[in-house]
Amino acid sequence: MTAPPADIAAIRNACVARLRAAIDDLTHCYFHKMVWSKVAEATSTQHPHADASFINIFSQVYANSQASAVRRLADNNADSGSLWRLYEDVRRNPKVLSREVAVQASADHFGEPGTWQHEAGGERADATFTRTIGSGAHADPELMVEYQQQLVAIAADVSAYVDRRIAHLDPRGPLIAHITLDEMHTALDGLAEHANRIQLIFLDSSTAYQHVTITGDWQAPLRSSLFPRTPGQTWGPSSGGSFS
């Protein structure tokens, strides 16, 4: 159901809030990716002959977390807070994205009226709107449906695996036998591209997810062993179960 004009501002604010939540979720995904990559690389480089239990467990936890995030961000449930739902809100209310507003905001951001920077900023926004949102004065609903379909396709295999293997233990077994880390990272990058596309129009900015960094010294706890050996200690077979 399309909202009356009086509610467009409120819907736009809700869209921006949903977008910011998605940006935060994606940023944490790339934080996790960076930490996992560096820890996995350091472990294999510095301890090439060590028992693989730790890195296997760490990688499994990482993979489950990232796969769940992919599913969450592409969820096509109308009650979700996903990117799919964000496209749905725009599809139903195309006026939340206005070419005039986007062009004016970008022009004002780049320079004072009458300057070449102001004119260039407006031209940039106008071209971006046409390329990503539609050729009309407001968002193209059909293009939003196309984006929704792309999201679902990007996350399809990961979501199917999560549904039957992580979120639930389906007695029929997983539809997808396994998901590789490369496949999961590709899906994550696809979602980040969609988030940036609409962030550019709503917020006139984008996020360099591939270059996110943690400002604190997150490596500090790992600079020396968390479990130093005591004199005379030896390592024997575990009495617990095994993990692979």
N, C-alpha and C positions, 0 to 999 in steps of 0.2 A: 504494500500500500504506500503510495507516494504522500509525503507530508505536505501540508499547506505551506505557503511561502513564509509565514511567520515562524515556522519551526525549523527552517533551513539552517539558521545560525546555530541552533542547538544541536542539530544533527551533525553539522560540520565540526563542532567542538567535540562531539562524541567520537567522530571519525579520527580526529587528531589524537585524542586520548588513546584510542585503540591502536593507532599507528605507532605512537610513542611506546606503548607496551610491547608491540611486536619488535620494534627497534631494540628495546632493552633485552628482549628474549634472544634475538639473533646475536646481539653483542656478547652476551654470556656464552652462547654456543661457540663463538669464535675465540673467546677467552679459553674455554675448555679445550678447544682444538689445539691452541697454541701450547697449553700446558701439557696435554697428552703427547703431542708431537715431540716436544723437547725432552720430556721424561723418558719416553720410549726410545728415542735416539741415544740419549746419554746412557741409559741402562744397557742397551745392546752394544754400545761402543766401549764402555768402561768395564762391563761385566759380561763379556760374550759367552762365557761358559757357565754362568750362574743358572740356578734352577729357574725355570720360566713361569712358575706359579704366580709370582707377584705381577709381572707385566701382563700375563693372561687375564688375571682378575681385574686389574686396573683398566685394561683395554675393553673388557666386557662391560664394566660399569660405564665407561665413557661411551661405548657404542649404544647401550640401552638408553642413556640419557639423551644423546644426540638424535637417535631415531625417534624417540618420543617427542622431542621438540619439533622435528620435521612434520610429524603427524599433526601435532597441535597447531602449528602455524598454517597448515593447508587444510584443516578440518572444514568440511563443507556443511557442517551443522549450523543452521541459522542462529542458534543460541550461543555459538562459540565466540571467542574474541580473536579469531584468526584473520589472516590476510584475505582469505576467501570471503569471510563475512564483511570485511572492509570494502571489497569490491562490490559485494551485494548491496551495501548501504548506498554506494555511489550509483549503482545500476538503478536502484529504486528512486533515488533522489539526485538526478544528474546536475541539478543546480548547485549542489554543494561544491562543485568544481567549476569555476567560472573563468573563461579565458580573460575577460576584462580585469578581474581581480588579480589573476596570476601575472598578467603583463604589467599592471600598475605596480604591484608589490616588488617585482624584480627590477623594474626601471628605477623605482625609488631607492632600492637597495644599492644599486650600482652608481648612482650619481644624482645631482640636483637637476631639476627640470631645465631643459634647454641645453644641457651638456651632451657631448657625444656618448659619455658613459651611460647616461640615463636612457638615451635612445637605443644603444646597443643592448642594455639590459632588458629592455622591453622586447626587442626583436628576438633575443635569445629565448625568452619565456614563451613568446608566441610560437616559435618553431618547435619548442619542446612540447607545448600543449598539443599542437597538431600531430606530432609524431607519437605521443604516448597516450593522449586522452581523447582525441577526436578532432575532426575538422570544423565542428560547429562552435557555437558560443558556450556550450556546456559539455559535460562528459557524454560520450557516446555509449548508451546502454549496451549495444551489441558488442562493442569492444570490451566492455567490462565482463560480459559473459565469456568472451574469448580468453581473457586473462584468467578467469575462474577455471576454465577448462585446462589451461596450461598449468595452473597450480596443482590441480588434481592429478594431471599426468606426471608432473615432476615428482610428486610425492607418492605415487601409486604403489610401487613395490615396497617402499619403506613403510608406508601406512598399513599395507596388508600384512606385513611381517609383524608390526607392532600389535595390530589387532588380535592376532592369534598366538603370539609368542611372548609378548611383554605385558601388554595391558590385560590380556586374558590368556588362560591356558585352554585353548579350544581342543576338545577331544578329537576333533577331525584332523588336528595337526595344522601347521602353518601352510597357507596358500603358497608362500614363497619359502623355499627350503632354507635359504640363508641370504644375508645381505652383506656385501663387502663394505669395508670402510670407504673405498673409493666411490662406490655407488651412493653411499650416504652423504659423503662430502659433496658430490655433484648435485644431489638434491638440495643440500643446504645452500650451495652457491646459487642455485636457481631461485630459491625463495628470497635470498638476499637481493638478487637482481630485481625481483618484483617489488620488494619493500622500497628499494631506492627509486624505482620508477614513480611510485605514487608519493614518496616523500618529497621528491623534487617539486611536485605540483602543490602539495599541501603546505610544505615548509620551506620551499626554495632552497633545499640543501640535500646532501646525500651523505651516506656513511661508508667509510673505507673499511669494510669488515675484514678484509684480508690483512689489514695492517694494524688491527687493534692490539694494544699492549697493556699490560698490568703495570701501573706506575710503581707499586711497592716491590720489595725484594721477595717475591713469592718463592724463590729458590732457597732462601735461607735455611728452612728446616731440613733441606736435603743435602746440605753441604757436608755434613758428617752423618754417619750412620745413626738411625733412630734406635737401632738394636745392637749396640756394641757387644762383642763377645766377652764373656767373662773368662778369666784364666782357666785353661784346661777344658773349655767347652768344646764339644764336638757336635756335629749335625748328623742325626740319624733319620731313618724313615719315619714319616708322620703316622700317627695312629688314626688320624682322621681320614676323610675322604679325599679324593683327588679332583682337580679341576682342569678342564681343557676347553 
